[in-house]
Amino acid sequence: MRTFSFLLAMAILATAAFMARSDWWIVPAINRWQAGLLGKNQYFPALTVFILALPPLLLLALVNWIWKKKRKHY
């Protein structure tokens, strides 16, 4: 499960990076939000990738936590 989780996490990060570079429908909104927060009309693509990848990575962490907890009982 450890190797699978690592590969899935890398796939999530790669997909988020691809989405950030390909101007998917949500990316311009995230970039505008960042530019508004940071001022000077600038944004950071790495932060966009992080924002895109965070929800699936949190879900993966929750699944791993449940998996480990369930495995301890057996």
All heavy atoms as a GROMACS GRO file, in nm:
protein
  611
    1MET      N    1   0.083  -0.120   0.000
    1MET     CA    2   0.000   0.000   0.000
    1MET      C    3   0.088   0.126   0.000
    1MET      O    4   0.049   0.226  -0.056
    1MET     CB    5  -0.092  -0.004   0.123
    1MET     CG    6  -0.185   0.111   0.132
    1MET     SD    7  -0.309   0.104   0.004
    1MET     CE    8  -0.407   0.243   0.044
    2ARG      N    9   0.203   0.118   0.063
    2ARG     CA   10   0.291   0.233   0.071
    2ARG      C   11   0.338   0.277  -0.067
    2ARG      O   12   0.336   0.396  -0.100
    2ARG     CB   13   0.409   0.199   0.160
    2ARG     CG   14   0.494   0.316   0.195
    2ARG     CD   15   0.610   0.274   0.281
    2ARG     NE   16   0.574   0.285   0.422
    2ARG     CZ   17   0.649   0.242   0.520
    2ARG    NH1   18   0.762   0.181   0.494
    2ARG    NH2   19   0.613   0.258   0.644
    3THR      N   20   0.379   0.182  -0.150
    3THR     CA   21   0.425   0.213  -0.286
    3THR      C   22   0.310   0.266  -0.370
    3THR      O   23   0.326   0.364  -0.445
    3THR     CB   24   0.485   0.088  -0.353
    3THR    OG1   25   0.588   0.039  -0.269
    3THR    CG2   26   0.540   0.120  -0.489
    4PHE      N   27   0.194   0.204  -0.357
    4PHE     CA   28   0.077   0.249  -0.432
    4PHE      C   29   0.039   0.392  -0.394
    4PHE      O   30   0.009   0.474  -0.481
    4PHE     CB   31  -0.041   0.153  -0.408
    4PHE     CG   32  -0.166   0.196  -0.477
    4PHE    CD1   33  -0.179   0.182  -0.614
    4PHE    CD2   34  -0.271   0.250  -0.404
    4PHE    CE1   35  -0.294   0.222  -0.678
    4PHE    CE2   36  -0.386   0.290  -0.467
    4PHE     CZ   37  -0.398   0.276  -0.605
    5SER      N   38   0.043   0.422  -0.266
    5SER     CA   39   0.010   0.558  -0.219
    5SER      C   40   0.109   0.661  -0.273
    5SER      O   41   0.071   0.770  -0.313
    5SER     CB   42   0.010   0.563  -0.067
    5SER     OG   43  -0.090   0.480  -0.016
    6PHE      N   44   0.237   0.624  -0.272
    6PHE     CA   45   0.339   0.714  -0.323
    6PHE      C   46   0.318   0.741  -0.472
    6PHE      O   47   0.324   0.855  -0.517
    6PHE     CB   48   0.478   0.656  -0.299
    6PHE     CG   49   0.588   0.738  -0.359
    6PHE    CD1   50   0.625   0.858  -0.303
    6PHE    CD2   51   0.654   0.696  -0.475
    6PHE    CE1   52   0.725   0.936  -0.358
    6PHE    CE2   53   0.753   0.772  -0.531
    6PHE     CZ   54   0.790   0.892  -0.473
    7LEU      N   55   0.293   0.634  -0.549
    7LEU     CA   56   0.270   0.651  -0.693
    7LEU      C   57   0.145   0.732  -0.720
    7LEU      O   58   0.144   0.817  -0.811
    7LEU     CB   59   0.263   0.515  -0.761
    7LEU     CG   60   0.393   0.436  -0.766
    7LEU    CD1   61   0.369   0.298  -0.826
    7LEU    CD2   62   0.498   0.512  -0.845
    8LEU      N   63   0.041   0.709  -0.643
    8LEU     CA   64  -0.082   0.786  -0.661
    8LEU      C   65  -0.060   0.933  -0.625
    8LEU      O   66  -0.110   1.022  -0.694
    8LEU     CB   67  -0.193   0.725  -0.576
    8LEU     CG   68  -0.333   0.775  -0.604
    8LEU    CD1   69  -0.370   0.757  -0.751
    8LEU    CD2   70  -0.433   0.704  -0.516
    9ALA      N   71   0.016   0.960  -0.520
    9ALA     CA   72   0.046   1.099  -0.482
    9ALA      C   73   0.127   1.169  -0.592
    9ALA      O   74   0.101   1.285  -0.625
    9ALA     CB   75   0.121   1.102  -0.349
   10MET      N   76   0.223   1.099  -0.649
   10MET     CA   77   0.302   1.158  -0.759
   10MET      C   78   0.214   1.182  -0.882
   10MET      O   79   0.228   1.284  -0.950
   10MET     CB   80   0.418   1.066  -0.796
   10MET     CG   81   0.529   1.062  -0.694
   10MET     SD   82   0.605   1.223  -0.669
   10MET     CE   83   0.555   1.259  -0.504
   11ALA      N   84   0.122   1.091  -0.908
   11ALA     CA   85   0.030   1.109  -1.020
   11ALA      C   86  -0.062   1.230  -0.996
   11ALA      O   87  -0.091   1.306  -1.089
   11ALA     CB   88  -0.053   0.983  -1.042
   12ILE      N   89  -0.105   1.248  -0.873
   12ILE     CA   90  -0.188   1.364  -0.840
   12ILE      C   91  -0.111   1.493  -0.861
   12ILE      O   92  -0.162   1.589  -0.920
   12ILE     CB   93  -0.240   1.353  -0.695
   12ILE    CG1   94  -0.345   1.241  -0.684
   12ILE    CG2   95  -0.298   1.485  -0.646
   12ILE    CD1   96  -0.383   1.206  -0.542
   13LEU      N   97   0.014   1.498  -0.814
   13LEU     CA   98   0.096   1.618  -0.833
   13LEU      C   99   0.124   1.644  -0.980
   13LEU      O  100   0.120   1.760  -1.025
   13LEU     CB  101   0.226   1.605  -0.756
   13LEU     CG  102   0.214   1.618  -0.604
   13LEU    CD1  103   0.346   1.585  -0.537
   13LEU    CD2  104   0.170   1.759  -0.568
   14ALA      N  105   0.152   1.540  -1.056
   14ALA     CA  106   0.177   1.557  -1.199
   14ALA      C  107   0.052   1.606  -1.271
   14ALA      O  108   0.060   1.694  -1.358
   14ALA     CB  109   0.226   1.426  -1.259
   15THR      N  110  -0.062   1.553  -1.235
   15THR     CA  111  -0.187   1.598  -1.297
   15THR      C  112  -0.216   1.743  -1.262
   15THR      O  113  -0.259   1.821  -1.348
   15THR     CB  114  -0.303   1.507  -1.251
   15THR    OG1  115  -0.272   1.372  -1.284
   15THR    CG2  116  -0.433   1.547  -1.317
   16ALA      N  117  -0.192   1.781  -1.137
   16ALA     CA  118  -0.214   1.920  -1.096
   16ALA      C  119  -0.119   2.014  -1.171
   16ALA      O  120  -0.159   2.122  -1.214
   16ALA     CB  121  -0.196   1.933  -0.946
   17ALA      N  122   0.006   1.971  -1.189
   17ALA     CA  123   0.102   2.053  -1.264
   17ALA      C  124   0.058   2.066  -1.411
   17ALA      O  125   0.066   2.175  -1.469
   17ALA     CB  126   0.241   1.993  -1.256
   18PHE      N  127   0.012   1.958  -1.468
   18PHE     CA  128  -0.036   1.962  -1.606
   18PHE      C  129  -0.156   2.056  -1.617
   18PHE      O  130  -0.165   2.136  -1.710
   18PHE     CB  131  -0.074   1.822  -1.654
   18PHE     CG  132  -0.140   1.822  -1.788
   18PHE    CD1  133  -0.066   1.840  -1.903
   18PHE    CD2  134  -0.277   1.805  -1.799
   18PHE    CE1  135  -0.127   1.842  -2.027
   18PHE    CE2  136  -0.339   1.806  -1.921
   18PHE     CZ  137  -0.264   1.825  -2.037
   19MET      N  138  -0.249   2.045  -1.522
   19MET     CA  139  -0.367   2.131  -1.524
   19MET      C  140  -0.329   2.278  -1.511
   19MET      O  141  -0.385   2.365  -1.577
   19MET     CB  142  -0.463   2.092  -1.412
   19MET     CG  143  -0.536   1.962  -1.436
   19MET     SD  144  -0.630   1.905  -1.294
   19MET     CE  145  -0.740   2.042  -1.263
   20ALA      N  146  -0.231   2.306  -1.425
   20ALA     CA  147  -0.189   2.445  -1.403
   20ALA      C  148  -0.123   2.504  -1.528
   20ALA      O  149  -0.137   2.622  -1.555
   20ALA     CB  150  -0.094   2.453  -1.285
   21ARG      N  151  -0.053   2.422  -1.603
   21ARG     CA  152   0.014   2.471  -1.724
   21ARG      C  153  -0.078   2.475  -1.846
   21ARG      O  154  -0.048   2.544  -1.943
   21ARG     CB  155   0.135   2.385  -1.756
   21ARG     CG  156   0.242   2.386  -1.651
   21ARG     CD  157   0.304   2.521  -1.629
   21ARG     NE  158   0.368   2.566  -1.750
   21ARG     CZ  159   0.401   2.691  -1.775
   21ARG    NH1  160   0.378   2.783  -1.687
   21ARG    NH2  161   0.458   2.723  -1.889
   22SER      N  162  -0.187   2.402  -1.843
   22SER     CA  163  -0.272   2.393  -1.961
   22SER      C  164  -0.395   2.483  -1.954
   22SER      O  165  -0.483   2.473  -2.038
   22SER     CB  166  -0.314   2.248  -1.984
   22SER     OG  167  -0.398   2.205  -1.879
   23ASP      N  168  -0.403   2.570  -1.855
   23ASP     CA  169  -0.515   2.664  -1.840
   23ASP      C  170  -0.650   2.595  -1.838
   23ASP      O  171  -0.741   2.629  -1.912
   23ASP     CB  172  -0.512   2.770  -1.951
   23ASP     CG  173  -0.447   2.896  -1.904
   23ASP    OD1  174  -0.416   2.906  -1.784
   23ASP    OD2  175  -0.425   2.985  -1.987
   24TRP      N  176  -0.665   2.499  -1.751
   24TRP     CA  177  -0.793   2.434  -1.731
   24TRP      C  178  -0.893   2.535  -1.681
   24TRP      O  179  -0.858   2.645  -1.641
   24TRP     CB  180  -0.775   2.322  -1.631
   24TRP     CG  181  -0.799   2.187  -1.687
   24TRP    CD1  182  -0.748   2.137  -1.802
   24TRP    CD2  183  -0.880   2.086  -1.631
   24TRP    NE1  184  -0.790   2.010  -1.820
   24TRP    CE2  185  -0.872   1.975  -1.715
   24TRP    CE3  186  -0.956   2.076  -1.517
   24TRP    CZ2  187  -0.940   1.858  -1.691
   24TRP    CZ3  188  -1.021   1.960  -1.491
   24TRP    CH2  189  -1.015   1.852  -1.578
   25TRP      N  190  -1.019   2.500  -1.673
   25TRP     CA  191  -1.125   2.596  -1.642
   25TRP      C  192  -1.110   2.662  -1.505
   25TRP      O  193  -1.150   2.776  -1.486
   25TRP     CB  194  -1.262   2.529  -1.653
   25TRP     CG  195  -1.282   2.416  -1.556
   25TRP    CD1  196  -1.246   2.286  -1.575
   25TRP    CD2  197  -1.338   2.423  -1.425
   25TRP    NE1  198  -1.278   2.212  -1.464
   25TRP    CE2  199  -1.334   2.293  -1.370
   25TRP    CE3  200  -1.391   2.526  -1.349
   25TRP    CZ2  201  -1.382   2.263  -1.244
   25TRP    CZ3  202  -1.439   2.496  -1.222
   25TRP    CH2  203  -1.434   2.366  -1.172
   26ILE      N  204  -1.053   2.595  -1.409
   26ILE     CA  205  -1.043   2.652  -1.274
   26ILE      C  206  -0.913   2.731  -1.252
   26ILE      O  207  -0.905   2.815  -1.164
   26ILE     CB  208  -1.060   2.541  -1.169
   26ILE    CG1  209  -1.092   2.602  -1.034
   26ILE    CG2  210  -0.938   2.451  -1.163
   26ILE    CD1  211  -1.140   2.503  -0.931
   27VAL      N  212  -0.814   2.706  -1.335
   27VAL     CA  213  -0.682   2.767  -1.315
   27VAL      C  214  -0.685   2.920  -1.325
   27VAL      O  215  -0.628   2.988  -1.239
   27VAL     CB  216  -0.579   2.704  -1.411
   27VAL    CG1  217  -0.447   2.777  -1.406
   27VAL    CG2  218  -0.561   2.557  -1.378
   28PRO      N  219  -0.749   2.979  -1.427
   28PRO     CA  220  -0.751   3.126  -1.430
   28PRO      C  221  -0.817   3.189  -1.307
   28PRO      O  222  -0.773   3.293  -1.259
   28PRO     CB  223  -0.831   3.158  -1.557
   28PRO     CG  224  -0.815   3.038  -1.643
   28PRO     CD  225  -0.808   2.923  -1.549
   29ALA      N  226  -0.920   3.123  -1.253
   29ALA     CA  227  -0.984   3.176  -1.132
   29ALA      C  228  -0.888   3.171  -1.012
   29ALA      O  229  -0.883   3.266  -0.933
   29ALA     CB  230  -1.111   3.096  -1.102
   30ILE      N  231  -0.815   3.062  -1.000
   30ILE     CA  232  -0.717   3.051  -0.890
   30ILE      C  233  -0.608   3.157  -0.907
   30ILE      O  234  -0.567   3.221  -0.810
   30ILE     CB  235  -0.657   2.910  -0.884
   30ILE    CG1  236  -0.764   2.808  -0.843
   30ILE    CG2  237  -0.539   2.904  -0.788
   30ILE    CD1  238  -0.719   2.664  -0.854
   31ASN      N  239  -0.561   3.176  -1.029
   31ASN     CA  240  -0.456   3.275  -1.054
   31ASN      C  241  -0.504   3.417  -1.025
   31ASN      O  242  -0.430   3.498  -0.969
   31ASN     CB  243  -0.406   3.263  -1.197
   31ASN     CG  244  -0.328   3.135  -1.220
   31ASN    OD1  245  -0.283   3.071  -1.126
   31ASN    ND2  246  -0.314   3.097  -1.345
   32ARG      N  247  -0.629   3.448  -1.063
   32ARG     CA  248  -0.684   3.580  -1.033
   32ARG      C  249  -0.697   3.600  -0.882
   32ARG      O  250  -0.669   3.708  -0.829
   32ARG     CB  251  -0.820   3.598  -1.100
   32ARG     CG  252  -0.811   3.638  -1.245
   32ARG     CD  253  -0.946   3.684  -1.298
   32ARG     NE  254  -1.050   3.582  -1.285
   32ARG     CZ  255  -1.074   3.486  -1.374
   32ARG    NH1  256  -1.002   3.480  -1.484
   32ARG    NH2  257  -1.170   3.400  -1.354
   33TRP      N  258  -0.739   3.495  -0.812
   33TRP     CA  259  -0.752   3.502  -0.667
   33TRP      C  260  -0.615   3.528  -0.603
   33TRP      O  261  -0.604   3.611  -0.513
   33TRP     CB  262  -0.813   3.372  -0.617
   33TRP     CG  263  -0.820   3.361  -0.469
   33TRP    CD1  264  -0.904   3.429  -0.385
   33TRP    CD2  265  -0.738   3.278  -0.386
   33TRP    NE1  266  -0.880   3.391  -0.256
   33TRP    CE2  267  -0.779   3.299  -0.253
   33TRP    CE3  268  -0.636   3.188  -0.412
   33TRP    CZ2  269  -0.719   3.233  -0.148
   33TRP    CZ3  270  -0.578   3.123  -0.306
   33TRP    CH2  271  -0.620   3.145  -0.175
   34GLN      N  272  -0.514   3.456  -0.651
   34GLN     CA  273  -0.377   3.478  -0.599
   34GLN      C  274  -0.330   3.619  -0.627
   34GLN      O  275  -0.269   3.683  -0.541
   34GLN     CB  276  -0.279   3.382  -0.667
   34GLN     CG  277  -0.277   3.244  -0.613
   34GLN     CD  278  -0.165   3.167  -0.679
   34GLN    OE1  279  -0.049   3.204  -0.668
   34GLN    NE2  280  -0.200   3.061  -0.749
   35ALA      N  281  -0.353   3.667  -0.749
   35ALA     CA  282  -0.308   3.802  -0.785
   35ALA      C  283  -0.376   3.906  -0.697
   35ALA      O  284  -0.314   4.005  -0.658
   35ALA     CB  285  -0.337   3.829  -0.932
   36GLY      N  286  -0.502   3.883  -0.664
   36GLY     CA  287  -0.572   3.976  -0.575
   36GLY      C  288  -0.517   3.973  -0.434
   36GLY      O  289  -0.508   4.076  -0.367
   37LEU      N  290  -0.478   3.855  -0.387
   37LEU     CA  291  -0.423   3.843  -0.251
   37LEU      C  292  -0.282   3.900  -0.241
   37LEU      O  293  -0.248   3.967  -0.144
   37LEU     CB  294  -0.419   3.697  -0.208
   37LEU     CG  295  -0.548   3.634  -0.161
   37LEU    CD1  296  -0.524   3.488  -0.127
   37LEU    CD2  297  -0.604   3.706  -0.041
   38LEU      N  298  -0.201   3.870  -0.340
   38LEU     CA  299  -0.060   3.908  -0.336
   38LEU      C  300  -0.036   4.051  -0.381
   38LEU      O  301   0.068   4.109  -0.348
   38LEU     CB  302   0.024   3.812  -0.422
   38LEU     CG  303   0.019   3.666  -0.379
   38LEU    CD1  304   0.092   3.580  -0.480
   38LEU    CD2  305   0.079   3.650  -0.242
   39GLY      N  306  -0.127   4.107  -0.457
   39GLY     CA  307  -0.108   4.241  -0.510
   39GLY      C  308  -0.009   4.240  -0.626
   39GLY      O  309   0.043   4.137  -0.666
   40LYS      N  310   0.018   4.354  -0.681
   40LYS     CA  311   0.112   4.370  -0.791
   40LYS      C  312   0.077   4.282  -0.912
   40LYS      O  313   0.160   4.258  -0.997
   40LYS     CB  314   0.256   4.339  -0.746
   40LYS     CG  315   0.306   4.431  -0.639
   40LYS     CD  316   0.447   4.396  -0.601
   40LYS     CE  317   0.491   4.479  -0.484
   40LYS     NZ  318   0.622   4.440  -0.435
   41ASN      N  319  -0.045   4.231  -0.916
   41ASN     CA  320  -0.095   4.153  -1.029
   41ASN      C  321  -0.002   4.037  -1.066
   41ASN      O  322   0.028   4.014  -1.182
   41ASN     CB  323  -0.119   4.244  -1.149
   41ASN     CG  324  -0.237   4.198  -1.230
   41ASN    OD1  325  -0.313   4.112  -1.186
   41ASN    ND2  326  -0.253   4.253  -1.347
   42GLN      N  327   0.045   3.964  -0.966
   42GLN     CA  328   0.133   3.849  -0.991
   42GLN      C  329   0.079   3.727  -0.919
   42GLN      O  330   0.004   3.739  -0.823
   42GLN     CB  331   0.275   3.878  -0.946
   42GLN     CG  332   0.290   3.894  -0.796
   42GLN     CD  333   0.433   3.923  -0.757
   42GLN    OE1  334   0.519   3.937  -0.841
   42GLN    NE2  335   0.458   3.933  -0.628
   43TYR      N  336   0.116   3.610  -0.968
   43TYR     CA  337   0.078   3.484  -0.903
   43TYR      C  338   0.192   3.385  -0.919
   43TYR      O  339   0.283   3.405  -0.999
   43TYR     CB  340  -0.052   3.428  -0.962
   43TYR     CG  341  -0.041   3.387  -1.106
   43TYR    CD1  342  -0.009   3.256  -1.141
   43TYR    CD2  343  -0.062   3.478  -1.209
   43TYR    CE1  344   0.003   3.217  -1.273
   43TYR    CE2  345  -0.052   3.440  -1.341
   43TYR     CZ  346  -0.020   3.310  -1.372
   43TYR     OH  347  -0.008   3.271  -1.502
   44PHE      N  348   0.188   3.280  -0.839
   44PHE     CA  349   0.292   3.177  -0.841
   44PHE      C  350   0.234   3.045  -0.890
   44PHE      O  351   0.143   2.991  -0.828
   44PHE     CB  352   0.352   3.159  -0.702
   44PHE     CG  353   0.418   3.283  -0.650
   44PHE    CD1  354   0.357   3.361  -0.554
   44PHE    CD2  355   0.541   3.322  -0.699
   44PHE    CE1  356   0.417   3.476  -0.507
   44PHE    CE2  357   0.603   3.436  -0.653
   44PHE     CZ  358   0.540   3.513  -0.557
   45PRO      N  359   0.284   2.993  -1.002
   45PRO     CA  360   0.232   2.866  -1.054
   45PRO      C  361   0.247   2.749  -0.956
   45PRO      O  362   0.162   2.661  -0.951
   45PRO     CB  363   0.315   2.842  -1.180
   45PRO     CG  364   0.366   2.976  -1.220
   45PRO     CD  365   0.381   3.053  -1.092
   46ALA      N  366   0.351   2.750  -0.874
   46ALA     CA  367   0.368   2.641  -0.777
   46ALA      C  368   0.256   2.643  -0.673
   46ALA      O  369   0.209   2.537  -0.630
   46ALA     CB  370   0.503   2.653  -0.708
   47LEU      N  371   0.211   2.760  -0.635
   47LEU     CA  372   0.100   2.771  -0.542
   47LEU      C  373  -0.030   2.723  -0.607
   47LEU      O  374  -0.113   2.659  -0.542
   47LEU     CB  375   0.085   2.914  -0.491
   47LEU     CG  376  -0.020   2.940  -0.384
   47LEU    CD1  377   0.003   2.852  -0.262
   47LEU    CD2  378  -0.020   3.086  -0.344
   48THR      N  379  -0.045   2.750  -0.735
   48THR     CA  380  -0.161   2.700  -0.808
   48THR      C  381  -0.162   2.547  -0.810
   48THR      O  382  -0.265   2.485  -0.787
   48THR     CB  383  -0.161   2.754  -0.953
   48THR    OG1  384  -0.159   2.896  -0.950
   48THR    CG2  385  -0.284   2.708  -1.029
   49VAL      N  386  -0.047   2.487  -0.834
   49VAL     CA  387  -0.035   2.340  -0.832
   49VAL      C  388  -0.071   2.288  -0.694
   49VAL      O  389  -0.144   2.190  -0.681
   49VAL     CB  390   0.106   2.296  -0.875
   49VAL    CG1  391   0.125   2.146  -0.853
   49VAL    CG2  392   0.132   2.331  -1.020
   50PHE      N  393  -0.020   2.352  -0.590
   50PHE     CA  394  -0.049   2.310  -0.453
   50PHE      C  395  -0.198   2.318  -0.423
   50PHE      O  396  -0.255   2.226  -0.364
   50PHE     CB  397   0.031   2.396  -0.355
   50PHE     CG  398   0.002   2.364  -0.212
   50PHE    CD1  399   0.050   2.248  -0.154
   50PHE    CD2  400  -0.072   2.451  -0.134
   50PHE    CE1  401   0.023   2.218  -0.021
   50PHE    CE2  402  -0.100   2.423  -0.002
   50PHE     CZ  403  -0.052   2.306   0.055
   51ILE      N  404  -0.262   2.426  -0.464
   51ILE     CA  405  -0.405   2.443  -0.440
   51ILE      C  406  -0.485   2.337  -0.514
   51ILE      O  407  -0.584   2.284  -0.462
   51ILE     CB  408  -0.450   2.585  -0.479
   51ILE    CG1  409  -0.391   2.686  -0.380
   51ILE    CG2  410  -0.601   2.598  -0.482
   51ILE    CD1  411  -0.405   2.831  -0.422
   52LEU      N  412  -0.444   2.305  -0.636
   52LEU     CA  413  -0.514   2.202  -0.713
   52LEU      C  414  -0.493   2.062  -0.656
   52LEU      O  415  -0.583   1.977  -0.660
   52LEU     CB  416  -0.467   2.205  -0.859
   52LEU     CG  417  -0.513   2.322  -0.943
   52LEU    CD1  418  -0.440   2.322  -1.076
   52LEU    CD2  419  -0.662   2.319  -0.965
   53ALA      N  420  -0.375   2.036  -0.603
   53ALA     CA  421  -0.342   1.902  -0.555
   53ALA      C  422  -0.385   1.876  -0.411
   53ALA      O  423  -0.396   1.760  -0.370
   53ALA     CB  424  -0.192   1.878  -0.568
   54LEU      N  425  -0.408   1.980  -0.334
   54LEU     CA  426  -0.436   1.963  -0.192
   54LEU      C  427  -0.560   1.877  -0.163
   54LEU      O  428  -0.550   1.783  -0.082
   54LEU     CB  429  -0.447   2.099  -0.124
   54LEU     CG  430  -0.456   2.096   0.028
   54LEU    CD1  431  -0.331   2.032   0.086
   54LEU    CD2  432  -0.472   2.236   0.081
   55PRO      N  433  -0.677   1.902  -0.222
   55PRO     CA  434  -0.793   1.818  -0.188
   55PRO      C  435  -0.774   1.668  -0.218
   55PRO      O  436  -0.802   1.586  -0.130
   55PRO     CB  437  -0.907   1.879  -0.271
   55PRO     CG  438  -0.865   2.018  -0.296
   55PRO     CD  439  -0.715   2.015  -0.306
   56PRO      N  440  -0.723   1.630  -0.337
   56PRO     CA  441  -0.703   1.486  -0.358
   56PRO      C  442  -0.596   1.426  -0.267
   56PRO      O  443  -0.608   1.311  -0.224
   56PRO     CB  444  -0.660   1.474  -0.504
   56PRO     CG  445  -0.682   1.604  -0.566
   56PRO     CD  446  -0.698   1.704  -0.460
   57LEU      N  447  -0.493   1.503  -0.234
   57LEU     CA  448  -0.390   1.452  -0.143
   57LEU      C  449  -0.444   1.434  -0.002
   57LEU      O  450  -0.407   1.339   0.068
   57LEU     CB  451  -0.267   1.543  -0.143
   57LEU     CG  452  -0.181   1.538  -0.268
   57LEU    CD1  453  -0.071   1.643  -0.261
   57LEU    CD2  454  -0.123   1.401  -0.290
   58LEU      N  455  -0.531   1.524   0.042
   58LEU     CA  456  -0.593   1.507   0.173
   58LEU      C  457  -0.684   1.384   0.175
   58LEU      O  458  -0.688   1.311   0.274
   58LEU     CB  459  -0.672   1.632   0.211
   58LEU     CG  460  -0.590   1.754   0.248
   58LEU    CD1  461  -0.680   1.875   0.271
   58LEU    CD2  462  -0.506   1.727   0.371
   59LEU      N  463  -0.755   1.362   0.067
   59LEU     CA  464  -0.838   1.242   0.056
   59LEU      C  465  -0.753   1.116   0.059
   59LEU      O  466  -0.787   1.018   0.127
   59LEU     CB  467  -0.922   1.247  -0.072
   59LEU     CG  468  -1.019   1.132  -0.094
   59LEU    CD1  469  -1.125   1.130   0.014
   59LEU    CD2  470  -1.082   1.144  -0.230
   60LEU      N  471  -0.640   1.117  -0.010
   60LEU     CA  472  -0.549   1.004  -0.008
   60LEU      C  473  -0.493   0.980   0.132
   60LEU      O  474  -0.482   0.865   0.176
   60LEU     CB  475  -0.434   1.027  -0.107
   60LEU     CG  476  -0.329   0.917  -0.117
   60LEU    CD1  477  -0.391   0.787  -0.166
   60LEU    CD2  478  -0.217   0.961  -0.209
   61ALA      N  479  -0.461   1.087   0.203
   61ALA     CA  480  -0.413   1.073   0.340
   61ALA      C  481  -0.520   1.013   0.431
   61ALA      O  482  -0.490   0.928   0.516
   61ALA     CB  483  -0.368   1.209   0.394
   62LEU      N  484  -0.643   1.052   0.412
   62LEU     CA  485  -0.753   0.996   0.490
   62LEU      C  486  -0.771   0.847   0.461
   62LEU      O  487  -0.787   0.767   0.553
   62LEU     CB  488  -0.882   1.072   0.461
   62LEU     CG  489  -1.007   1.023   0.533
   62LEU    CD1  490  -0.993   1.046   0.683
   62LEU    CD2  491  -1.130   1.091   0.478
   63VAL      N  492  -0.764   0.810   0.335
   63VAL     CA  493  -0.776   0.668   0.298
   63VAL      C  494  -0.662   0.588   0.358
   63VAL      O  495  -0.682   0.478   0.411
   63VAL     CB  496  -0.782   0.653   0.144
   63VAL    CG1  497  -0.766   0.508   0.102
   63VAL    CG2  498  -0.913   0.710   0.090
   64ASN      N  499  -0.540   0.641   0.351
   64ASN     CA  500  -0.425   0.572   0.411
   64ASN      C  501  -0.442   0.557   0.562
   64ASN      O  502  -0.410   0.452   0.618
   64ASN     CB  503  -0.296   0.649   0.383
   64ASN     CG  504  -0.241   0.617   0.247
   64ASN    OD1  505  -0.271   0.513   0.190
   64ASN    ND2  506  -0.161   0.706   0.195
   65TRP      N  507  -0.490   0.660   0.628
   65TRP     CA  508  -0.510   0.655   0.772
   65TRP      C  509  -0.613   0.549   0.808
   65TRP      O  510  -0.593   0.470   0.902
   65TRP     CB  511  -0.552   0.792   0.821
   65TRP     CG  512  -0.573   0.798   0.969
   65TRP    CD1  513  -0.477   0.791   1.064
   65TRP    CD2  514  -0.698   0.810   1.035
   65TRP    NE1  515  -0.536   0.800   1.188
   65TRP    CE2  516  -0.671   0.811   1.173
   65TRP    CE3  517  -0.829   0.822   0.992
   65TRP    CZ2  518  -0.771   0.823   1.267
   65TRP    CZ3  519  -0.928   0.833   1.087
   65TRP    CH2  520  -0.900   0.833   1.222
   66ILE      N  521  -0.724   0.545   0.735
   66ILE     CA  522  -0.828   0.444   0.760
   66ILE      C  523  -0.773   0.305   0.730
   66ILE      O  524  -0.799   0.210   0.805
   66ILE     CB  525  -0.954   0.475   0.676
   66ILE    CG1  526  -1.021   0.601   0.729
   66ILE    CG2  527  -1.050   0.358   0.677
   66ILE    CD1  528  -1.132   0.654   0.642
   67TRP      N  529  -0.697   0.292   0.623
   67TRP     CA  530  -0.639   0.161   0.586
   67TRP      C  531  -0.547   0.109   0.697
   67TRP      O  532  -0.554  -0.007   0.735
   67TRP     CB  533  -0.564   0.175   0.455
   67TRP     CG  534  -0.502   0.049   0.406
   67TRP    CD1  535  -0.377   0.004   0.435
   67TRP    CD2  536  -0.561  -0.049   0.322
   67TRP    NE1  537  -0.355  -0.115   0.373
   67TRP    CE2  538  -0.466  -0.151   0.302
   67TRP    CE3  539  -0.685  -0.060   0.260
   67TRP    CZ2  540  -0.492  -0.262   0.224
   67TRP    CZ3  541  -0.709  -0.170   0.182
   67TRP    CH2  542  -0.614  -0.270   0.165
   68LYS      N  543  -0.461   0.198   0.748
   68LYS     CA  544  -0.369   0.156   0.854
   68LYS      C  545  -0.444   0.119   0.982
   68LYS      O  546  -0.408   0.023   1.050
   68LYS     CB  547  -0.269   0.267   0.884
   68LYS     CG  548  -0.161   0.282   0.782
   68LYS     CD  549  -0.066   0.391   0.820
   68LYS     CE  550   0.037   0.412   0.712
   68LYS     NZ  551   0.129   0.520   0.745
   69LYS      N  552  -0.546   0.196   1.015
   69LYS     CA  553  -0.624   0.170   1.135
   69LYS      C  554  -0.696   0.036   1.124
   69LYS      O  555  -0.701  -0.041   1.220
   69LYS     CB  556  -0.723   0.283   1.154
   69LYS     CG  557  -0.757   0.307   1.295
   69LYS     CD  558  -0.836   0.433   1.311
   69LYS     CE  559  -0.856   0.446   1.457
   69LYS     NZ  560  -0.909   0.564   1.503
   70LYS      N  561  -0.751   0.009   1.007
   70LYS     CA  562  -0.823  -0.116   0.985
   70LYS      C  563  -0.727  -0.235   0.987
   70LYS      O  564  -0.760  -0.341   1.037
   70LYS     CB  565  -0.894  -0.109   0.850
   70LYS     CG  566  -1.018  -0.189   0.843
   70LYS     CD  567  -1.085  -0.165   0.710
   70LYS     CE  568  -1.234  -0.165   0.733
   70LYS     NZ  569  -1.309  -0.159   0.610
   71ARG      N  570  -0.607  -0.214   0.936
   71ARG     CA  571  -0.509  -0.321   0.929
   71ARG      C  572  -0.455  -0.359   1.067
   71ARG      O  573  -0.419  -0.475   1.089
   71ARG     CB  574  -0.394  -0.275   0.840
   71ARG     CG  575  -0.328  -0.387   0.771
   71ARG     CD  576  -0.247  -0.338   0.657
   71ARG     NE  577  -0.156  -0.446   0.624
   71ARG     CZ  578  -0.037  -0.431   0.579
   71ARG    NH1  579   0.008  -0.312   0.555
   71ARG    NH2  580   0.038  -0.535   0.553
   72LYS      N  581  -0.450  -0.265   1.159
   72LYS     CA  582  -0.404  -0.293   1.294
   72LYS      C  583  -0.499  -0.387   1.368
   72LYS      O  584  -0.457  -0.463   1.454
   72LYS     CB  585  -0.390  -0.164   1.375
   72LYS     CG  586  -0.264  -0.089   1.346
   72LYS     CD  587  -0.253   0.030   1.438
   72LYS     CE  588  -0.126   0.105   1.411
   72LYS     NZ  589  -0.113   0.223   1.498
   73HIS      N  590  -0.626  -0.382   1.334
   73HIS     CA  591  -0.725  -0.466   1.403
   73HIS      C  592  -0.719  -0.612   1.359
   73HIS      O  593  -0.771  -0.698   1.426
   73HIS     CB  594  -0.866  -0.410   1.380
   73HIS     CG  595  -0.889  -0.283   1.451
   73HIS    ND1  596  -0.919  -0.275   1.586
   73HIS    CD2  597  -0.884  -0.153   1.409
   73HIS    CE1  598  -0.932  -0.151   1.622
   73HIS    NE2  599  -0.912  -0.074   1.516
   74TYR      N  600  -0.656  -0.638   1.247
   74TYR     CA  601  -0.649  -0.777   1.197
   74TYR      C  602  -0.518  -0.842   1.224
   74TYR      O  603  -0.419  -0.799   1.247
   74TYR     CB  604  -0.677  -0.783   1.047
   74TYR     CG  605  -0.819  -0.747   1.013
   74TYR    CD1  606  -0.850  -0.632   0.943
   74TYR    CD2  607  -0.922  -0.830   1.053
   74TYR    CE1  608  -0.979  -0.600   0.911
   74TYR    CE2  609  -1.053  -0.798   1.022
   74TYR     CZ  610  -1.080  -0.683   0.952
   74TYR     OH  611  -1.209  -0.652   0.921
   0.00000   0.00000   0.00000
